[in-house]
Amino acid sequence: MYCEATHCLDSETVRFAIYPDGFDGPRVLARVSDDALHALFGAHQDEASLIDACAAYFDVIEAKALERHRASPANAVELETADFLP
């Protein structure tokens, strides 16, 4: 899937879009923490590296975001390091 991502310096997250019903359905914004991208996906401190890590591992990040959204569609999707641990 295509990764639409931007870094949000103020919240130290990368914001990205997911499409729970495919591209013809609604677009939902989700976030993954900079810490998760550093610890789990090898991102460096710079903005480009954070976005690149999100794109490179988007299949894993998107799957977790979709799972979280489907479980609680009324709540914001904000992923942390612990969300990806077994």
C-alpha positions in Angstrom: 0.0 0.0 0.0 1.1 3.5 -0.7 2.4 5.4 2.4 1.2 9.0 2.8 3.3 10.3 5.8 4.5 13.5 7.3 6.6 14.1 10.4 5.0 16.1 13.3 7.8 17.6 15.3 5.5 18.9 18.1 4.1 15.5 18.9 7.2 13.5 18.0 5.2 11.2 15.7 4.8 10.4 12.0 1.3 10.9 10.9 0.0 8.7 8.1 -3.2 7.8 6.3 -5.0 4.5 6.3 -8.0 3.4 4.3 -10.0 0.8 6.3 -12.4 0.3 3.4 -9.9 0.7 0.5 -9.2 3.8 -1.4 -12.9 4.3 -2.2 -13.7 4.6 1.5 -12.9 7.1 4.1 -9.3 8.2 4.9 -8.3 7.9 8.5 -5.2 9.6 10.0 -3.1 7.7 12.4 0.2 8.3 14.2 3.3 6.2 15.1 5.7 7.5 17.6 9.3 8.6 16.7 10.4 6.3 19.5 8.8 3.2 17.9 10.4 4.1 14.5 13.8 4.4 16.2 13.6 1.4 18.4 11.9 -1.1 16.1 12.4 0.1 12.5 15.9 1.6 12.6 15.1 5.2 12.0 17.6 7.9 12.7 16.8 11.3 14.4 16.2 13.2 11.2 12.7 13.8 9.6 13.6 12.1 6.3 14.7 8.9 8.1 11.6 8.7 10.2 9.4 9.0 7.1 11.5 6.5 5.2 11.2 4.0 8.1 7.5 4.5 8.1 7.3 3.8 4.4 9.7 0.9 4.5 7.8 -0.9 7.2 4.4 0.4 6.2 2.9 -3.1 5.8 3.5 -3.8 9.5 2.6 -0.3 10.7 -0.6 -0.1 8.6 -1.8 -3.5 9.7 -1.4 -2.6 13.4 -3.2 0.8 12.7 -6.1 -0.9 10.9 -6.4 -3.4 13.7 -6.5 -0.6 16.3 -9.0 1.4 14.2 -11.3 -1.5 13.7 -11.3 -2.4 17.4 -12.2 1.2 18.4 -13.2 3.4 15.4 -14.1 6.4 17.5 -10.7 6.7 19.1 -7.5 8.2 17.5 -5.0 5.7 16.4 -1.6 6.4 18.1 0.9 3.6 18.0 3.8 3.2 20.4 6.7 0.8 20.6 4.7 -1.6 22.9 2.0 -2.0 20.2 4.5 -3.9 18.0 6.0 -6.1 20.7 4.7 -9.7 21.2 
